């Protein structure tokens, strides 16, 4: 395994653990939503780095699906919070 890939995995694993910590202790739903977007972005970066290092594009459809899930999830949470704020 490539040394650069191991370093990337370690750095992103630490970042993912910190992001998961924010998801668990986030005081509001918006903090958790932002942290989940960051986690999806970290996963996309790891997959993109792996693709660049190994010179392939096999995981490109996975990247597109993760990006779509992130966008639709953010929109859904924003609409939920907006409705909740209007009810108050």
Backbone bond lengths (Angstrom), bond angles and torsions (degrees), N, CA, C in turn:
res aa  C-N    CA-C-N  psi(-1)  N-CA   C-N-CA  omega(-1)  CA-C   N-CA-C  phi
1 X - - - 1.458 - - 1.531 108.42 -
2 X 1.260 115.45 143.31 1.452 121.92 -177.18 1.536 111.06 -69.17
3 X 1.328 116.95 138.74 1.462 121.63 -179.51 1.521 110.73 -63.61
4 X 1.325 117.04 -38.48 1.459 120.92 179.49 1.531 110.76 -63.51
5 X 1.313 116.61 -39.88 1.460 120.36 179.17 1.529 111.13 -65.96
6 X 1.314 117.63 -38.13 1.464 120.61 177.15 1.531 110.42 -64.68
7 X 1.325 116.82 -42.71 1.467 120.41 178.04 1.524 110.95 -62.10
8 X 1.314 116.85 -41.53 1.470 120.77 178.58 1.524 110.11 -63.40
9 X 1.327 116.65 -44.18 1.464 119.87 179.38 1.527 111.82 -61.35
10 X 1.327 117.11 -41.40 1.469 120.74 -179.27 1.526 110.49 -65.77
11 X 1.321 117.03 -46.21 1.476 120.67 -179.24 1.516 110.82 -62.58
12 X 1.318 116.65 -45.37 1.458 118.78 -179.75 1.527 112.54 -72.32
13 X 1.314 118.42 -27.06 1.461 120.17 175.75 1.523 110.59 -67.18
14 X 1.326 117.00 -41.52 1.466 120.20 176.43 1.531 109.95 -63.59
15 X 1.326 116.65 -43.93 1.469 120.20 178.71 1.524 110.84 -62.70
16 X 1.331 117.41 -39.47 1.460 120.77 179.33 1.525 111.25 -66.33
17 X 1.325 117.53 -39.04 1.461 119.96 177.70 1.526 111.36 -64.33
18 X 1.323 116.64 -41.98 1.467 119.70 176.79 1.530 111.46 -64.22
19 X 1.316 116.01 -37.86 1.464 119.84 178.09 1.527 110.90 -67.69
20 X 1.316 117.02 -41.32 1.467 119.62 176.65 1.524 110.91 -62.76
21 X 1.307 116.68 -36.20 1.465 120.09 176.38 1.529 110.08 -60.87
22 X 1.329 117.60 -41.37 1.467 121.08 178.85 1.526 110.71 -66.87
23 X 1.316 117.16 -35.19 1.468 119.76 177.72 1.525 109.83 -65.34
24 X 1.322 117.18 -39.79 1.462 120.84 -177.65 1.525 111.58 -71.71
25 X 1.332 118.15 -45.46 1.464 119.51 -173.96 1.522 113.81 -99.05
26 X 1.334 117.42 0.67 1.464 119.61 -177.16 1.515 111.80 -52.36
27 X 1.331 117.05 127.37 1.460 118.76 -176.10 1.535 113.52 -71.11
28 X 1.304 118.08 -22.43 1.469 118.75 -179.52 1.520 110.05 -132.06
29 X 1.317 114.95 167.21 1.460 120.19 179.74 1.519 110.89 -67.39
30 X 1.326 117.48 -30.40 1.462 119.76 179.11 1.526 111.32 -69.74
31 X 1.341 118.13 -36.09 1.457 120.64 174.67 1.523 111.01 -62.05
32 X 1.316 115.84 -42.10 1.457 119.87 178.92 1.520 111.51 -67.54
33 X 1.326 117.02 -36.48 1.465 120.97 179.07 1.527 110.94 -65.92
34 X 1.317 116.68 -43.86 1.465 120.13 178.23 1.525 110.00 -64.32
35 X 1.317 117.33 -41.32 1.463 120.33 179.27 1.527 111.32 -64.89
36 X 1.316 117.74 -37.56 1.467 119.10 177.87 1.523 110.85 -68.37
37 X 1.328 118.08 -35.50 1.463 120.50 174.08 1.521 111.05 -63.94
38 X 1.311 116.60 -40.60 1.470 120.65 177.64 1.529 110.11 -63.63
39 X 1.314 117.11 -40.66 1.466 120.43 179.30 1.523 110.95 -63.87
40 X 1.320 117.34 -42.55 1.468 120.14 176.98 1.522 110.76 -63.25
41 X 1.316 116.82 -38.96 1.460 120.72 178.21 1.518 110.95 -65.10
42 X 1.327 117.03 -39.27 1.460 120.35 177.48 1.525 111.14 -63.63
43 X 1.309 117.21 -41.27 1.462 120.57 177.81 1.526 110.11 -63.07
44 X 1.326 116.35 -42.01 1.459 120.00 178.53 1.530 111.26 -63.66
45 X 1.319 117.23 -38.84 1.468 120.57 178.95 1.519 111.50 -66.11
46 X 1.319 117.41 -40.23 1.464 120.52 178.02 1.524 110.17 -63.64
47 X 1.327 116.37 -45.40 1.465 119.31 178.94 1.525 111.43 -63.79
48 X 1.325 116.68 -40.62 1.459 120.44 178.19 1.517 112.30 -65.07
49 X 1.325 117.19 -40.82 1.464 120.57 177.49 1.525 110.94 -65.13
50 X 1.314 116.01 -40.62 1.461 119.66 178.52 1.529 110.33 -64.38
51 X 1.316 117.22 -39.84 1.460 120.48 177.38 1.527 111.14 -63.74
52 X 1.325 116.86 -42.77 1.468 120.29 -178.54 1.528 111.36 -67.71
53 X 1.330 117.16 -40.01 1.465 120.14 -178.32 1.525 111.47 -70.32
54 X 1.318 117.46 -40.57 1.466 121.32 -177.30 1.526 113.47 -92.27
55 X 1.313 118.22 1.19 1.473 123.66 174.90 1.530 112.65 56.29
56 X 1.314 116.01 56.12 1.465 119.67 174.71 1.526 109.08 -145.44
57 X 1.318 116.06 168.51 1.472 121.03 178.62 1.531 111.19 -129.57
58 X 1.312 117.07 25.11 1.464 120.36 -177.24 1.521 113.05 -66.36
59 X 1.321 118.35 -28.60 1.463 120.51 -177.32 1.523 112.80 -95.46
60 X 1.316 117.66 10.78 1.457 120.42 178.33 1.530 112.87 -60.94
61 X 1.346 120.33 -41.90 1.470 118.92 175.98 1.533 112.94 -60.50
62 X 1.329 116.85 -34.44 1.464 120.53 177.78 1.527 109.56 -64.82
63 X 1.331 117.29 -41.47 1.460 120.87 177.66 1.527 111.27 -60.85
64 X 1.307 116.44 -41.69 1.471 119.95 179.62 1.528 111.31 -65.50
65 X 1.305 117.23 -39.91 1.469 120.27 178.87 1.520 110.64 -66.77
66 X 1.329 117.31 -42.64 1.469 120.25 178.46 1.523 110.67 -62.09
67 X 1.327 116.86 -41.31 1.464 120.45 178.83 1.529 110.85 -63.35
68 X 1.326 117.30 -42.26 1.465 120.60 179.03 1.523 111.38 -64.93
69 X 1.320 117.03 -42.13 1.465 120.45 178.02 1.526 110.31 -61.43
70 X 1.323 116.69 -41.82 1.460 120.43 178.72 1.514 112.87 -62.42
71 X 1.316 116.68 -45.02 1.467 120.19 -179.85 1.517 110.79 -65.43
72 X 1.326 117.23 -48.64 1.463 119.76 -178.20 1.525 111.71 -66.67
73 X 1.316 117.19 -34.45 1.461 120.41 176.36 1.518 111.88 -65.64
74 X 1.319 116.82 -42.49 1.469 120.36 178.55 1.522 111.35 -64.17
75 X 1.320 116.04 -41.58 1.467 119.69 178.68 1.521 110.61 -64.09
76 X 1.323 117.38 -42.39 1.465 120.85 -179.99 1.522 111.52 -63.51
77 X 1.319 117.05 -43.28 1.463 119.97 179.56 1.521 110.77 -66.52
78 X 1.326 117.42 -40.24 1.465 120.27 178.87 1.528 110.88 -63.12
79 X 1.311 117.11 -40.73 1.475 119.59 178.22 1.519 111.25 -67.29
80 X 1.333 117.57 -39.08 1.458 121.52 177.95 1.524 110.82 -61.93
81 X 1.323 117.16 -46.17 1.459 121.13 -178.98 1.522 110.56 -67.09
82 X 1.322 117.10 -37.91 1.465 120.45 178.84 1.526 110.96 -64.10
83 X 1.317 117.43 -42.37 1.481 120.46 177.79 1.518 111.31 -65.35
84 X 1.315 116.48 -40.43 1.456 120.26 179.91 1.512 111.26 -64.86
85 X 1.332 117.06 -38.97 1.467 120.74 178.28 1.520 112.03 -68.80
86 X 1.317 117.94 -32.92 1.467 120.83 178.49 1.519 111.12 -69.96
87 X 1.317 117.34 -32.98 1.458 120.95 -179.25 1.534 111.35 -69.91
88 X 1.299 117.58 -25.73 1.460 120.88 -179.82 1.454 109.57 -79.32
